[in-house]
Protein backbone atom coordinates (compact mmCIF):
# COMPACT_ATOMS: atom_id res chain seq x y z
CA UNK A 1 0.00 0.00 0.00
CA UNK A 2 1.37 3.42 -0.97
CA UNK A 3 1.72 6.02 1.81
CA UNK A 4 -0.99 8.20 0.31
CA UNK A 5 -3.40 5.23 0.22
CA UNK A 6 -2.67 4.34 3.84
CA UNK A 7 -3.14 7.95 4.96
CA UNK A 8 -6.43 8.15 3.07
CA UNK A 9 -7.67 4.91 4.68
CA UNK A 10 -6.55 6.10 8.13
CA UNK A 11 -8.26 9.46 7.63
CA UNK A 12 -11.49 7.64 6.71
CA UNK A 13 -11.15 5.45 9.83
CA UNK A 14 -10.79 8.63 11.92
CA UNK A 15 -13.75 10.25 10.20
CA UNK A 16 -11.49 12.99 8.83
CA UNK A 17 -10.61 14.27 5.37
CA UNK A 18 -7.27 13.20 3.98
CA UNK A 19 -4.65 15.95 3.73
CA UNK A 20 -4.30 17.76 0.42
CA UNK A 21 -1.09 17.23 -1.52
CA UNK A 22 0.23 20.56 -0.20
CA UNK A 23 -0.66 19.60 3.39
CA UNK A 24 0.90 16.15 2.93
CA UNK A 25 4.16 17.77 1.75
CA UNK A 26 4.11 20.34 4.57
CA UNK A 27 3.68 17.58 7.14
CA UNK A 28 6.62 15.68 5.65
CA UNK A 29 8.72 18.85 5.74
CA UNK A 30 7.82 19.39 9.40
CA UNK A 31 8.83 15.80 10.14
CA UNK A 32 12.11 16.32 8.28
CA UNK A 33 12.96 19.43 10.30
CA UNK A 34 12.25 17.58 13.56
CA UNK A 35 14.17 14.47 12.55
CA UNK A 36 17.20 16.35 11.22
CA UNK A 37 17.30 18.73 14.19
CA UNK A 38 17.17 15.98 16.79
CA UNK A 39 16.51 12.29 16.22
CA UNK A 40 14.04 10.49 13.95
CA UNK A 41 11.78 9.84 16.92
CA UNK A 42 11.13 13.58 17.18
CA UNK A 43 9.30 13.55 13.81
CA UNK A 44 6.11 11.69 14.78
CA UNK A 45 5.91 13.51 18.10
CA UNK A 46 6.31 16.87 16.33
CA UNK A 47 3.51 15.92 13.93
CA UNK A 48 1.28 14.92 16.86
CA UNK A 49 2.02 18.18 18.69
CA UNK A 50 1.32 20.17 15.53
CA UNK A 51 -2.04 18.48 15.12
CA UNK A 52 -2.89 18.92 18.78
CA UNK A 53 -2.01 22.62 18.66
CA UNK A 54 -4.54 23.36 15.94
CA UNK A 55 -2.14 25.93 14.46
CA UNK A 56 -1.84 26.27 10.65
CA UNK A 57 0.89 24.13 9.09
CA UNK A 58 2.82 27.17 7.86
CA UNK A 59 2.99 28.59 11.38
CA UNK A 60 4.01 25.23 12.84
CA UNK A 61 6.75 24.88 10.22
CA UNK A 62 8.14 28.29 11.14
CA UNK A 63 8.13 27.42 14.83
CA UNK A 64 9.90 24.10 14.15
CA UNK A 65 12.58 25.87 12.12
CA UNK A 66 13.02 28.44 14.90
CA UNK A 67 13.56 25.66 17.45
CA UNK A 68 16.01 23.77 15.20
CA UNK A 69 19.65 24.31 16.08
CA UNK A 70 21.75 25.93 13.38
CA UNK A 71 23.30 23.35 11.10
CA UNK A 72 20.69 20.63 11.58
CA UNK A 73 21.08 17.58 13.80
CA UNK A 74 22.58 17.71 17.24
C-alpha positions in Angstrom: 0.0 0.0 0.0 1.4 3.4 -1.0 1.7 6.0 1.8 -1.0 8.2 0.3 -3.4 5.2 0.2 -2.7 4.3 3.8 -3.1 7.9 5.0 -6.4 8.2 3.1 -7.7 4.9 4.7 -6.5 6.1 8.1 -8.3 9.5 7.6 -11.5 7.6 6.7 -11.1 5.4 9.8 -10.8 8.6 11.9 -13.8 10.3 10.2 -11.5 13.0 8.8 -10.6 14.3 5.4 -7.3 13.2 4.0 -4.7 15.9 3.7 -4.3 17.8 0.4 -1.1 17.2 -1.5 0.2 20.6 -0.2 -0.7 19.6 3.4 0.9 16.2 2.9 4.2 17.8 1.7 4.1 20.3 4.6 3.7 17.6 7.1 6.6 15.7 5.6 8.7 18.9 5.7 7.8 19.4 9.4 8.8 15.8 10.1 12.1 16.3 8.3 13.0 19.4 10.3 12.2 17.6 13.6 14.2 14.5 12.5 17.2 16.4 11.2 17.3 18.7 14.2 17.2 16.0 16.8 16.5 12.3 16.2 14.0 10.5 14.0 11.8 9.8 16.9 11.1 13.6 17.2 9.3 13.5 13.8 6.1 11.7 14.8 5.9 13.5 18.1 6.3 16.9 16.3 3.5 15.9 13.9 1.3 14.9 16.9 2.0 18.2 18.7 1.3 20.2 15.5 -2.0 18.5 15.1 -2.9 18.9 18.8 -2.0 22.6 18.7 -4.5 23.4 15.9 -2.1 25.9 14.5 -1.8 26.3 10.7 0.9 24.1 9.1 2.8 27.2 7.9 3.0 28.6 11.4 4.0 25.2 12.8 6.7 24.9 10.2 8.1 28.3 11.1 8.1 27.4 14.8 9.9 24.1 14.1 12.6 25.9 12.1 13.0 28.4 14.9 13.6 25.7 17.4 16.0 23.8 15.2 19.6 24.3 16.1 21.7 25.9 13.4 23.3 23.3 11.1 20.7 20.6 11.6 21.1 17.6 13.8 22.6 17.7 17.2 
